[in-house]
Amino acid sequence: MTNAAIAVGAASVNFFASAELYPCSSRKGRRPVTYRRFETAAEAVRFAIEELPAPLLLGTYLEVEEKRFDGEAIRSLYESNAYPLQRIAAE
């Protein structure tokens, strides 16, 4: 397996490293999604973009190998050519 990485700002991410996703709490006070750990950063990115309600992405962050990525950076990772998983079809 290759070490797929992408530069985002000054940082890069290894899509095959384990990752932790910290969703923000909703404005209604309840948290529909809680902290999750993923085997790979690619799976965490896919979950954040394809499964999280869009408003929650704004305050969510992803941690991979002690580097943090905010919602905008997570979206950039998903849209990058280096992203190793298949994306959902655009509607």
Residue pairs with C-beta under 8 A, 6 or more apart in sequence:
1 16
3 14
3 16
4 14
4 15
4 16
4 42
4 82
4 84
5 12
5 13
5 14
5 15
5 82
6 12
6 13
6 15
6 77
6 80
6 82
6 83
8 69
8 73
8 76
8 77
9 73
11 67
11 69
12 67
13 41
13 64
13 65
13 67
13 69
13 77
14 41
14 64
14 65
15 40
15 41
15 42
15 45
15 77
15 82
15 83
15 84
16 40
16 41
16 42
16 84
17 40
17 41
17 64
17 65
18 37
18 38
18 39
18 40
18 41
18 64
19 37
19 38
19 40
19 41
19 43
19 44
19 45
19 62
19 63
19 64
20 35
20 36
20 37
20 38
20 44
20 62
20 63
20 64
21 35
21 36
21 37
21 38
21 44
21 47
21 48
21 60
21 61
21 62
21 63
22 35
22 60
22 61
22 62
22 63
23 31
23 33
23 34
23 35
23 36
23 52
23 56
23 59
23 60
24 56
24 58
24 59
24 60
25 31
25 59
26 32
26 53
26 55
26 56
27 55
32 53
32 56
33 51
33 52
33 56
36 44
36 47
38 44
38 47
41 62
41 64
41 77
42 83
42 84
42 85
43 85
44 62
44 64
45 62
45 74
45 77
45 78
45 83
46 78
46 85
46 87
48 57
48 60
48 62
48 71
48 74
48 78
49 57
49 74
49 75
49 78
50 88
52 60
57 71
57 74
57 75
58 71
59 71
60 70
60 71
60 74
61 68
61 69
61 70
61 71
61 74
62 68
62 69
62 73
62 74
62 77
63 69
69 77
77 83
78 87
